[in-house]
Amino acid sequence: EKGGHDYFMLKEIEEQPQAVADTLLGHFANGRIVLDEQRLSDQELRDVDKVFVVACGTAYHSGLVAKYAIEHWTRLPVEVELASEFRYRDPVLDRSTLVVAISQSGETADTLEAVRHAKDQKARVLAVCNTNGAQIPREADAVLYTRAGPEIGVASTKCFLAQVTANYLVGLALAQARGTKYPDEVAREYLELEAMPQLVARVLETVEPVRALARELAASPAVLFLGRHVGYPVALEGALKLKELAYMHAEGFAAGELKHGPIALIEDGLPVIVVMPSPKGRAVLHSKMLSNIREIQARGARTVVIAEEGDEAVRPFANHLIEIPASPTLLQPLLATVPLQVFAAEVAQTRGYDVDKPRNLAKSVTVE
Ligand code: F6R
């Protein structure tokens, strides 16, 4: 049942191309993005003037990615917040606010209470969920199901990629409702998404060197992760995977924050994993990251760089280079996250830990 793997999680990492493909399936028909359930009118969707994304843990990281896409495609302001913070605040919401609640289980207590908090103030709720008929989608006004299949490993992997995919679909659904994208533009973005499962599969075919590197770095006291733009949530997710699976001190930073503190942590031999934006995307992101890598390398960091194939400029600054296929900038998290999952799983196994059942953690956090 583990498909020849020692752990469910390793099988689930391999299932990611399918999880992304299945999540897309049926959500684009007759030239339109379609949700699974919609109990609000198209007019109500069109009238949305602000979006809050609420979630916990890995689902929250998928929400951070969503912010970049939704703002870019819809010109709506998007705030992403941990459900446990949102629910105890007094957020400014009304009937034209859309709260997107992301939850694999659909039963996470804080996310569910955040949904109720939003509904009390008449906000509309759209759930992104992997579990049919769970409490959060039941209480939502609209639902888009991720179709990753059951996830047994406590650490979320394939559900993260499915959530990121679903969030793009939510962004396109809003762009379509608001008319900020013409139908042919929505169709073109959808086609880009449809190409991703194959690219995720290509990343999986080339991760063997990541495993070797993980074994080499397994005794490190700490690992830092750096990213910018959509690479920033990827860095946070890479660090979370390493914490929860390998019990290693790991932190993710926005690269632009380095000079504001974290660079003080850099010392000789410290592994720093850097998520490099596409050289063909926004040039400024790429060149700023290059100078960040140069700075940390000059201070002795051992740089592990995840970069697009053909990114020659980054080579001199990468002690270890992990190449991923080219993709549109906004979609890169679907590729860049995969080597980080593999890395964390391999470090954990090298250290002798059960990656399906990390200590102190439960799959579904239904109590607070
Ligand atoms: C980390 C992980 C958790 C969950 C979080 C939310 O690998 O799995 O951080 O993402 O507990 O769970 P759901 O998505 O079920 O609400």
Boltz pocket constraint, residues with backbone or C-beta under 6 A from the ligand:
constraints:
  - pocket:
      binder: B
      contacts: [[A, 56], [A, 57], [A, 58], [A, 59], [A, 60], [A, 102], [A, 103], [A, 104], [A, 105], [A, 106], [A, 107], [A, 108], [A, 111], [A, 154], [A, 155], [A, 156], [A, 157], [A, 244], [A, 362], [A, 363], [A, 364], [A, 365]]
      max_distance: 6.0
